[in-house]
Amino acid sequence: MGQVIMLARNTFNPSLVFFTIAVIGDMPYTAQQQAAFQAFINAMSADTSFHLAIHLGDIKSGSTACTDAYILSIRDALNSY
């Protein structure tokens, strides 16, 4: 079962009537997605229309190694939001 990770901006205001949630998941799987992942997170972070980002889990394909270095690199990318 996947884990849900929620990243909230410091400017999140629950009293807002409308807010936009970015939902991502099942990424990065491929080498191409891994190479572009930080830029993707940076682009979401720079878009002020997003008030909350949720990663629904599953950050690698089942055929790739589950190393501490890989998990930490994904954590660091998500924490940069």
N, C-alpha and C positions, 0 to 999 in steps of 0.2 A: 504494500500500500504506500502511495506517495505521501510526501509531507508537504504541507502548505506553508510557504514562507511569505510573510507580508512585510513590505517595506513602505514606511510612511514618511513623507517629507516632514521636515520640522514645521512647515507652514500649514500642515493639515488642520483644517478647522471643521469640526463636526457640526457646527451650526450652519454651515453652508447648505443652501437648499439643493444645489446641484453640484456634483463633483464627478470627475472622470476617473475610472479605474482601468489601469493597464493590466491585462492578464496575459501571462506567458507560461509556457511549459513545454515539456518534451524537447528541451534544447539546453545546451548545444550537444548534438550527437556526432556530427561529422567534423573532420579536420577544418573544413571551410567554415562551419558554424562556430567552432572553437576560436578560430582566428578572428572572426568578426564579432564575437560575443561582447567584448568590452566596449567596442564602438556602438553596438546596439544598446547596451545599458546607458552609455553616455548620451546617446540621442534621446532615449526616453527621459533621462534625468534633465536634459536641457529643455524639454518640452513642458512648459509651465501649465499646459492644460491637464496634465496628469497630476492627480492629488494622491494617488495610492497605486502601488504596483504589487501584484501578487504573482508569485511563481508557483504553479500548481505541482511542481515536482518533476522528477525524472530528468536527470542532468547528464546522462550518458547512455550510450547503447549497451545492451547486455553483453556484447562481444568484446568490449574494451575493459582494460584493467581498472580496478577501483583502488587508486592509490591516494595516499594522504595528500600528496602534492596537487593532484587534480582536484580533489574535493576542496582543498584550501584555495585554489585559484578561482573556483566558481564562487565560493563564499566571499572572497575579496572583491570579485566583480560585482556581486549582488550588493555587498555593503557599500559600494561606491555610489549607489543610487542616491 
